[in-house]
Amino acid sequence: MKFLNFNNMKQLLFCLCIIINLGCQKNNEIFIKHLNGYWEIEKVILPSGEEHVYNYNEFIDYFNVNDSLKGFRKKLKPTLNGTFEASNDAEKFVLQIEQDSLNIYYQTNFANWKETILFANEKELKIINAERKIYIYKSFKPINLN
């Protein structure tokens, strides 16, 4: 019975490390397809752990991303008839995948900043900003008065 020599063991260990590393990396690209749409802030978690819950929101956030990973974010005010009131202001952004993060780089006439998408699916969106505040959004559902 032949045992593994040192070089074979190094190669095996190297392959195992690569496999484990690839399995542990997050695939943040899947979050991109869920970002488009209407989002309502549910709560904000401060760095201290304190939570601010929003039972009612006058405004919602609308995200629009194109195939080149560029887009905009706009504040909208829902109306009772199912439409939205909007200003002409929009925050342009670019999405970038960097290391194990999906980052949003915003650019306006007044400021530039970065946020990181922690999670996104069809029902929930979690974003953290530079101040380490975590914004938890839920998918916006319009009020149906019928």
N, C-alpha and C positions, 0 to 999 in steps of 0.2 A: 504494500500500500504506500503510495507516494503522497507525501504531505506537500502543501503549498510552500513554495520558496518565498523569500522576502519580497522579490519584485512582483510576483503574482499577487501576494497579499496587498501590496501597495496599490496595485491597479484595481483590485476588488474593492478596497476601502475607498479609493477615489471615485469609482463608479457609484458606490452606495451613497456617498456624500452628495454627489450631483443629483441622484434620484430623490433623496430626501429633501434637498434644497428646492428642487423644482416642485415637489409636492407641497411644500410649505408656502410657496409664494402665492400671493393673492392675484387673481386675474381680474384686475380692476376695469379692464376693457368692457366687461359685461355690464358695468354700471352705466355706460354711455347711453345705451339704448333706452334706459329708463328715465333719463334726465329730462327729456322733452316732455312738456306738459305743464299743468297747473298744480301748484303746490301750496298748501296752507301750513303755516307754522303751528305745530302742536305744543312744543315746549323747547326751552333753551336750558342747557345744563352749563352752569358757570364752572370755571376751574376749581372753585372751592367745593363743588359737588351740589351746591344749591340749585334747585330747579325752579324755573318760572313756567307755569302752565298757562297756555292761552286757550280759554274756553270759547272766545269769539275773536275773529279777525276781521277788521274792516277791509284789509287788503290781502291779496294773495300774490305769489310770485309765479310768473310765467317764464319758463326756460324754453329756448328754441336753439337747437344745435343742428348744423348742416353736416354734410359728409366730410368736409375738410376740418372738422372739429372746431369750427368757429361758430359763434352764436351770440345771443343776447339774452338778458334777463330784464324783465319788465314788471313793475308793480301794477296790478289791476285791482279795481274795485268792483266786486260783483253787484249786480242789480237784481231786483226781485223778478224781473221778466226774463232772466237767464242770460243777459248780455253783460258786458263789462264796460266800465268807464276807465279810460287810460289817458295818461299824459303823453307827451311826445318824447319823454325821457326814457332811455334804455341804456343799460350797462352792457357794453360789448365785452366779449370774453373769448379766450382760446383755451381749449382743453389740452393738457399735456400729461402723458404718462411718464412719470419719472421714478426710477427705482421701483418701489412697490406701492406708489401712490398715484391717484388720479387727481390732478390739480386743475383748478380753474383760475386763470389769470385774467383779471378784469382790467379794463382801461376806460376811463372817462376823461372829460376835459379837466376834471378837478383832481383826480387821484388814480393810482394804480395799486392793486392789492391782489393777494392770493388766498384762495380757500382750497380745502382738500375734501373730496368726497370720500366719506368713510364707508358708506353703504347706499345702495339704491336698488329698489325693485319697483314693481308696479304700484305698490301701496305705501312705501316709506322711503324717505330720503334723509340721510344724515350727512351734515357738512360741518367741518370744523374750520374756524378762522385763526388768524395769527394771534389773537388774544386767548386762544384755547377754549373759546365758547363753542359748544356743540349745539347746532340747530337741528332739531328733529321735525321733519315735515311729514304730513300725510297727504295723500292724493286728494285734491279738492273735489268735492261733490256739491254741485249747485243745489240750492234750496228749491224744492219742488212744491209749489203751492196748490197744485191740482189734486 
